[in-house]
């Protein structure tokens, strides 16, 4: 199933997401995390959050004063309905909350970000990614 088709599914199951991940492992081997999650790590908490001189999605919304502005209805069709109905503040809040609910320490996420241990970071946050997908976010929402 391509990413566009996956984005249109609102009630994706854990099993379907695990199947996508398995296909990525089989296709990309040792570096599957980087290929599959793409830019998901840029949406995670970072040691640079709040430093508006560092170009990161969270900082960009704060710098451009769009933190509380709802994402546009005319956004890329691969974005989920949930994403389009949210603001950046809510979207990033959902990510942080889901990490915490999954028992993932945000300071550990920041440490791995700072040390640029992307593969280790992505393996750590995989349960939160799966939960976010189950909530209704598309792969495109989380990885673009």
TAHU-V719044 format. One record per backbone hydrogen bond with DSSP energy under -0.5 kcal/mol. NH is the residue of the N-H (numbers start at 1). CO is the residue of the C=O. If there is no record, write none. Layout:
NH;CO
NH;CO
//
This chain:
6;2
7;3
8;4
9;5
9;6
10;8
17;13
18;14
19;15
20;16
21;17
22;18
23;19
24;20
25;21
26;22
27;23
28;24
29;25
31;28
32;29
35;31
36;32
37;33
38;34
39;143
40;37
42;39
43;40
44;41
49;46
51;48
52;50
54;51
55;53
56;54
60;56
61;57
62;58
63;59
64;60
65;62
66;61
67;61
69;66
70;68
71;86
75;72
79;76
84;80
85;81
86;83
88;66
88;69
89;67
91;87
92;88
93;89
94;90
95;91
96;92
97;93
98;94
99;95
100;96
101;97
102;98
103;100
104;99
105;103
109;105
110;106
111;107
112;108
113;109
114;110
115;111
116;113
117;112
118;116
121;117
122;118
123;119
124;120
125;121
126;122
126;123
128;125
129;125
130;126
131;127
132;128
133;129
134;130
135;131
136;132
136;133
137;132
142;138
143;139
144;140
//
